[in-house]
Amino acid sequence: MTPWQPQAEARAAAREAAETRLAVSQLFPLIPPGLVEALCKRFPEITRPPRVITSDREVWMAVGMRDMLDTIQEVYEEQQQNIDPTLL
């Protein structure tokens, strides 16, 4: 093993991860900032434990909705970093 081989592997892994993120963000239509803001208000982060009377299904649904919003927000941020200024 050469001394620079681990560095080359690390660079290749980082490049692959960046390409994967870019590919995922390209699968989505351009996300407007107002949508992200409105969804964040409608589905805030879960910061308190569920009440005793909350069913498991309700908890799963709330977690799933928030997880989807986190994904949308992540894609939005990636799109903002990679946006083509001519599209604005």
MDAnalysis code that builds the backbone (N, CA, C; Angstrom):
import MDAnalysis as mda
import numpy as np

u = mda.Universe.empty(264, n_residues=88, atom_resindex=np.repeat(np.arange(88), 3), trajectory=True)
u.add_TopologyAttr("name", ["N", "CA", "C"] * 88)
u.add_TopologyAttr("resid", np.arange(1, 89))
u.add_TopologyAttr("resname", ["MET", "THR", "PRO", "TRP", "GLN", "PRO", "GLN", "ALA", "GLU", "ALA", "ARG", "ALA", "ALA", "ALA", "ARG", "GLU", "ALA", "ALA", "GLU", "THR", "ARG", "LEU", "ALA", "VAL", "SER", "GLN", "LEU", "PHE", "PRO", "LEU", "ILE", "PRO", "PRO", "GLY", "LEU", "VAL", "GLU", "ALA", "LEU", "CYS", "LYS", "ARG", "PHE", "PRO", "GLU", "ILE", "THR", "ARG", "PRO", "PRO", "ARG", "VAL", "ILE", "THR", "SER", "ASP", "ARG", "GLU", "VAL", "TRP", "MET", "ALA", "VAL", "GLY", "MET", "ARG", "ASP", "MET", "LEU", "ASP", "THR", "ILE", "GLN", "GLU", "VAL", "TYR", "GLU", "GLU", "GLN", "GLN", "GLN", "ASN", "ILE", "ASP", "PRO", "THR", "LEU", "LEU"])
u.atoms.positions = np.array([
    [0.856, -1.184, 0.000],
    [0.000, 0.000, 0.000],
    [0.893, 1.236, 0.000],
    [0.606, 2.153, -0.883],
    [1.390, 3.378, -0.964],
    [0.882, 4.379, 0.066],
    [1.713, 5.336, 0.460],
    [1.288, 6.299, 1.482],
    [0.094, 7.143, 1.071],
    [-0.095, 7.391, -0.213],
    [-1.194, 8.249, -0.644],
    [-2.476, 7.485, -0.974],
    [-2.432, 6.177, -0.910],
    [-3.608, 5.387, -1.259],
    [-4.799, 5.658, -0.331],
    [-4.626, 5.727, 1.003],
    [-5.788, 6.039, 1.846],
    [-6.389, 7.410, 1.519],
    [-5.544, 8.388, 1.191],
    [-6.053, 9.711, 0.842],
    [-6.853, 9.644, -0.454],
    [-6.359, 8.908, -1.421],
    [-7.070, 8.767, -2.692],
    [-8.408, 8.072, -2.479],
    [-8.425, 7.057, -1.635],
    [-9.674, 6.351, -1.345],
    [-10.655, 7.276, -0.641],
    [-10.157, 8.089, 0.281],
    [-11.022, 9.026, 0.992],
    [-11.602, 10.060, 0.028],
    [-10.778, 10.560, -0.887],
    [-11.268, 11.528, -1.873],
    [-12.308, 10.881, -2.783],
    [-12.071, 9.646, -3.182],
    [-13.032, 8.950, -4.045],
    [-14.353, 8.738, -3.311],
    [-14.284, 8.382, -2.045],
    [-15.502, 8.172, -1.259],
    [-16.258, 9.484, -1.092],
    [-15.545, 10.577, -0.838],
    [-16.193, 11.886, -0.693],
    [-16.839, 12.315, -2.003],
    [-16.162, 12.083, -3.129],
    [-16.700, 12.431, -4.439],
    [-17.966, 11.612, -4.720],
    [-17.924, 10.334, -4.394],
    [-19.090, 9.469, -4.613],
    [-20.271, 9.918, -3.759],
    [-20.002, 10.279, -2.505],
    [-21.069, 10.750, -1.621],
    [-21.681, 12.040, -2.160],
    [-20.842, 12.951, -2.638],
    [-21.347, 14.211, -3.196],
    [-22.182, 13.956, -4.441],
    [-21.748, 13.037, -5.297],
    [-22.509, 12.714, -6.504],
    [-23.853, 12.093, -6.154],
    [-23.876, 11.260, -5.126],
    [-25.128, 10.636, -4.697],
    [-26.093, 11.693, -4.173],
    [-25.585, 12.623, -3.348],
    [-26.444, 13.699, -2.828],
    [-26.980, 14.546, -3.963],
    [-26.125, 14.880, -4.920],
    [-26.564, 15.686, -6.052],
    [-27.619, 14.940, -6.854],
    [-27.421, 13.650, -7.057],
    [-28.392, 12.855, -7.804],
    [-29.737, 12.840, -7.098],
    [-29.738, 12.722, -5.777],
    [-30.993, 12.716, -5.019],
    [-31.688, 14.062, -5.151],
    [-30.935, 15.162, -5.025],
    [-31.563, 16.482, -5.112],
    [-32.081, 16.749, -6.521],
    [-31.490, 16.132, -7.537],
    [-31.957, 16.327, -8.901],
    [-33.240, 15.546, -9.184],
    [-33.564, 14.576, -8.355],
    [-34.803, 13.819, -8.528],
    [-36.026, 14.639, -8.126],
    [-35.815, 15.670, -7.339],
    [-36.909, 16.499, -6.853],
    [-37.058, 17.725, -7.751],
    [-38.286, 18.212, -7.901],
    [-38.445, 19.505, -8.576],
    [-37.857, 20.594, -7.678],
    [-37.603, 21.757, -8.234],
    [-37.055, 22.857, -7.459],
    [-38.023, 23.197, -6.328],
    [-37.529, 23.188, -5.114],
    [-38.373, 23.399, -3.938],
    [-38.351, 24.879, -3.564],
    [-39.513, 25.539, -3.534],
    [-39.540, 26.962, -3.162],
    [-39.347, 27.131, -1.657],
    [-38.656, 28.197, -1.229],
    [-38.405, 28.389, 0.198],
    [-39.686, 28.544, 1.010],
    [-40.714, 29.125, 0.428],
    [-41.967, 29.293, 1.156],
    [-42.591, 27.963, 1.550],
    [-42.415, 26.957, 0.725],
    [-42.948, 25.633, 1.040],
    [-42.263, 25.049, 2.267],
    [-40.961, 25.146, 2.304],
    [-40.209, 24.613, 3.440],
    [-40.611, 25.324, 4.727],
    [-40.722, 26.647, 4.660],
    [-41.111, 27.423, 5.849],
    [-42.509, 27.036, 6.330],
    [-43.459, 26.921, 5.405],
    [-44.838, 26.584, 5.779],
    [-44.914, 25.184, 6.381],
    [-44.190, 24.238, 5.790],
    [-44.212, 22.875, 6.324],
    [-43.554, 22.797, 7.698],
    [-42.497, 23.574, 7.910],
    [-41.845, 23.586, 9.225],
    [-42.788, 24.113, 10.308],
    [-43.617, 25.094, 9.942],
    [-44.595, 25.613, 10.910],
    [-45.696, 24.583, 11.171],
    [-46.118, 23.900, 10.111],
    [-47.213, 22.924, 10.241],
    [-46.778, 21.660, 10.958],
    [-45.532, 21.235, 10.728],
    [-45.009, 20.015, 11.332],
    [-43.707, 20.319, 12.077],
    [-43.808, 20.932, 13.261],
    [-42.586, 21.298, 13.991],
    [-41.834, 20.053, 14.466],
    [-40.571, 20.270, 14.815],
    [-39.785, 19.153, 15.335],
    [-40.426, 18.638, 16.614],
    [-40.336, 17.348, 16.799],
    [-40.924, 16.720, 17.989],
    [-39.927, 16.895, 19.134],
    [-40.287, 17.756, 20.084],
    [-39.370, 18.059, 21.177],
    [-39.861, 17.544, 22.529],
    [-41.086, 17.069, 22.549],
    [-41.605, 16.551, 23.821],
    [-42.070, 15.112, 23.620],
    [-42.058, 14.334, 24.676],
    [-42.523, 12.949, 24.531],
    [-44.035, 12.920, 24.303],
    [-44.522, 11.882, 23.639],
    [-45.965, 11.796, 23.406],
    [-46.715, 11.595, 24.722],
    [-47.970, 12.026, 24.713],
    [-48.810, 11.818, 25.897],
    [-49.139, 10.336, 26.029],
    [-49.518, 9.938, 27.196],
    [-49.837, 8.537, 27.458],
    [-51.004, 8.072, 26.598],
    [-51.948, 8.965, 26.304],
    [-53.132, 8.575, 25.539],
    [-52.881, 8.562, 24.027],
    [-51.701, 8.984, 23.590],
    [-51.381, 8.977, 22.165],
    [-51.102, 7.547, 21.718],
    [-51.770, 7.128, 20.645],
    [-51.575, 5.763, 20.169],
    [-50.228, 5.626, 19.456],
    [-49.750, 4.395, 19.384],
    [-48.499, 4.127, 18.670],
    [-48.592, 4.604, 17.223],
    [-49.727, 4.359, 16.613],
    [-49.918, 4.751, 15.210],
    [-49.781, 6.267, 15.032],
    [-50.345, 7.045, 15.951],
    [-50.218, 8.508, 15.873],
    [-48.764, 8.943, 16.011],
    [-48.029, 8.298, 16.889],
    [-46.610, 8.617, 17.073],
    [-45.854, 8.291, 15.787],
    [-46.106, 7.129, 15.216],
    [-45.420, 6.728, 13.974],
    [-45.727, 7.706, 12.841],
    [-46.998, 8.124, 12.755],
    [-47.386, 9.062, 11.707],
    [-46.663, 10.400, 11.889],
    [-46.606, 10.898, 13.116],
    [-45.940, 12.186, 13.375],
    [-44.452, 12.104, 13.057],
    [-43.830, 11.015, 13.450],
    [-42.402, 10.834, 13.175],
    [-42.175, 10.721, 11.664],
    [-43.039, 10.000, 10.974],
    [-42.910, 9.856, 9.523],
    [-43.070, 11.181, 8.792],
    [-44.040, 11.990, 9.234],
    [-44.239, 13.293, 8.600],
    [-43.012, 14.183, 8.801],
    [-42.489, 14.161, 10.016],
    [-41.319, 14.997, 10.296],
    [-40.099, 14.490, 9.534],
    [-39.965, 13.180, 9.406],
    [-38.846, 12.617, 8.662],
    [-38.916, 13.039, 7.197],
    [-40.113, 13.039, 6.632],
    [-40.281, 13.478, 5.250],
    [-39.902, 14.952, 5.114],
    [-40.321, 15.773, 6.070],
    [-39.980, 17.189, 6.025],
    [-38.471, 17.391, 6.139],
    [-37.817, 16.614, 6.994],
    [-36.363, 16.707, 7.110],
    [-35.695, 16.386, 5.778],
    [-36.224, 15.402, 5.066],
    [-35.691, 15.049, 3.745],
    [-35.900, 16.185, 2.759],
    [-37.094, 16.765, 2.745],
    [-37.383, 17.887, 1.848],
    [-36.463, 19.062, 2.157],
    [-36.265, 19.324, 3.441],
    [-35.406, 20.436, 3.846],
    [-33.952, 20.181, 3.421],
    [-33.494, 18.954, 3.559],
    [-32.137, 18.601, 3.153],
    [-31.967, 18.776, 1.637],
    [-32.944, 18.318, 0.870],
    [-32.885, 18.469, -0.582],
    [-32.920, 19.952, -0.953],
    [-33.757, 20.733, -0.275],
    [-33.832, 22.175, -0.530],
    [-32.464, 22.818, -0.316],
    [-31.805, 22.486, 0.783],
    [-30.494, 23.059, 1.073],
    [-29.459, 22.643, 0.020],
    [-29.517, 21.393, -0.423],
    [-28.613, 20.940, -1.485],
    [-28.893, 21.690, -2.782],
    [-30.170, 21.897, -3.086],
    [-30.517, 22.623, -4.304],
    [-29.998, 24.059, -4.242],
    [-30.067, 24.675, -3.059],
    [-29.589, 26.048, -2.923],
    [-28.081, 26.134, -3.136],
    [-27.354, 25.108, -2.743],
    [-25.905, 25.089, -2.931],
    [-25.538, 24.845, -4.386],
    [-26.368, 24.101, -5.092],
    [-26.044, 23.681, -6.460],
    [-26.893, 24.357, -7.523],
    [-27.624, 25.402, -7.140],
    [-28.572, 25.998, -8.069],
    [-27.854, 26.742, -9.196],
    [-28.421, 26.650, -10.354],
    [-27.922, 27.358, -11.521],
    [-28.521, 28.756, -11.491],
    [-27.702, 29.811, -11.404],
    [-28.241, 31.176, -11.301],
    [-29.144, 31.564, -12.468],
    [-29.005, 30.900, -13.593],
    [-29.853, 31.245, -14.747],
    [-31.294, 30.778, -14.542],
    [-31.509, 29.894, -13.557],
    [-32.873, 29.413, -13.302],
    [-33.668, 30.382, -12.429],
    [-32.990, 31.332, -11.807],
    [-33.674, 32.255, -10.896],
    [-34.406, 33.353, -11.648],
])
